[in-house]
Amino acid sequence: MTRKLSSAAAAAVLIASPALADTWVVDKVHSETSFQIRHMMSKVRGHFNDFSGSIVADPAKPEAASIEFSVRTASIDTSNEGRDKDLRSANFFDVEKFPEITFKSTRVRPAGKDRYDVTGTLTMHGVAKEVTLPVSLLGFGKDPWGNDRAGFEIATTIDRKDYGIVWNKALDNGGALLGDDVLISINLETSRKKEAASN
């Protein structure tokens, strides 16, 4: 196998190859889960430091490939201690009551070259909703130590009010302090889980 495959070939290998279609786990060190929301006339960015996920592909039924992903809400980080404390409070994520954001897929459909529509249940702040996430395959190959790697990117927008996160303040000149739409950007590097050695 060559060191690098085209993205199209990577998709075929990842989903259809009996040798590789098993469990892929998120490498948190080389991945990122970030968001952006409007604050008055500007935008604030942040990310979550603690998250995990896995992808399981069945070579006989590629449409049954499954994805699970979870985020620890207390790990929110916007580079401002006071703001992060407020975001962890009942005003927003209420992390003691709702410690995780989770996504579990129910179906996967091709949506063009290196792109897939992944539908599943997104649960946040105690609210579960079906969403379809646009997922792009960024590439596939081996790292310098011979481990199989695959990269994915997700970019989508959600309305925080749909999940019961509604805190806001009206501005004197009209409008609101915070926007409702949250742009989510997730970049994942995954590694193929090695099978345990048999005795």
N, C-alpha and C positions, 0 to 999 in steps of 0.2 A: 504494500500500500504506500503510495507516495506520501510525503510529509504533509502536503497541503492538497485539499480537494476543493473543487469549485463548490459554491454554495448549493447549487442544484444537486450535485452529487452528494454533498453532505446531508441534505434532507433525506435522500434515498437511503443513505447508509444508516442515519439515525433512526429512521422509522421502519425500514424494511430489512435490514441486515440481521440475520439470526445471531451473528457474533456480537453485535453491538446493541441490539434493541432490548435493553434491560433497564436498570435504574441509573439515572444520572442525578447527582446531587449538586446543590448550589455551593460554589466556593465563595464564601462570604468575603474573604480577604480581597478578592478580585471582582467584586460585584457591588452594586449600589442601588438603593431604594430611596428616591428623592421626590420632592413635591414643590409646588409653587402656588401661591395664592396672592390675590391683590390685597394690598393694604393702602387705603386712601388712594393716592395717585401713583403709587409705585407697586412693586411686587416683592414679596418675601419668599426666600427659598429655605428649604430645610431637608433633612433626611432622617432615616431611622438607622441606628447602628446595629441593631440585633434582629436578624431575620434568618429564615431557613426555607428550603424548598427542595422538591424532587420531581423528576419527570420519569414516568414509566411508559415504555412503548412496547406494544405487542406486535411482533413481526407478522403474525397471521391476520391481525385486525388493526391496521394503522389508525382507523377512525376511532378506535377505543383507547388510544393513548391518553394517559391521565397526568394531570399536573396538580400538585399541592404546594401552597406557599403560605407562610405565616410571618407576621411581624409583631414584635413585642412593642406595644405602644409606649411603654415607659422609656424606651430608648430614643425617643424623639429628640432631635438636636437642630436648633436653629441658630446656634452660636450666640445665644443670649440666655443667661441663666434664669432671669426673671420671667421672660416670655415662655421658656420651656416649662417652668413650674406651672404657669397658668394653663398651658396646653395639656399638661398632665392632669389638671384639676377637672372637677365636674362641669366647668364651663365648656370644655371641649372633649377630650378623649376619655376622661374619667377612668384613668388607668387601673385603679384598684378594683373597680367593678368590671371593666372590660379590658383585660390585660393583653388581648391579642386581636389583630386583624387577620382574617384567614380567607384564602381563596381555594376552592376545590372544583376542578373542571368536571363537566359532564359530557362534553363532545368537542371534537377538534375537526375543523374543515379547512382544506386548502383555500387560499384567497389570492393566489397569484404567485409569481416567482419569489421563493424564499419567505412567503408570508402565510400566516394561518390565523383563522378566527377561532379563538378558544373561548367557549361558553362555559360558564360555571356559576357557582354561588360565592358572592363576595359578602362576608360578614364583618361588620364594623359597628362598634358602639351598640351592640345588641340587636342590630338590624341586618337581616339576610336578604339579599336581592340577587336575582339572576342578571349577569352582565356578560357581554362579549368583548373580550380583549383582543386587540390586534397585536399579534406576535410576529416579530421578524427574526429569521435565522441569520446570525451574523457570520457564521463560519464554523468550520470543524477541522481538527487536526490533533497532532500529538505535541505535548510539551517536551522540553529538553530531557525529561526523565522517563519518557515513553508512555505517559498517561494520556488517555483519550480525553479531549476537551471539546466542548461545544458552547457557542455564545448565542444569547438571545436578547432581544430588546422589546420592551413594551412601553408604549406611550398612549395615554388615554386621559380623559377628563371626566370627573364625577362631580355631582352636586352634593356638597356636604350636608345640606338640609335633608336629602333623601335618607340619610343615616342618622337623623336626629341630632346633628351637631349644628345648632341654630343660633348660638350666642352672637350678638352683634351690638353695635351702637350707632344711632343716627347721628349724622353730621349736621352742624348748624346751617351749612349752605346747601343741604340736601344730600341724598345718597346715604351710604352706610360705610362704617369704618372698614369692614372686611367684605371681600367678594364671596360669592357662594361657590363658584366653580373652582375646583382644585385640579391643577395639571399634575399628573403622576407620571414619573419617568423611572423605569426599572431596567437596569442593565445587569445581565446575569452571565457569569462564566460558570459552567458546570463541568464536572468530571464524572466519567463512567465509574460506577461502583464496582470494585473488583470482587469476584466471588471468593468466598472463604475457601482456603485450601482444604481438600479432603484428607482424612487420616489414612 
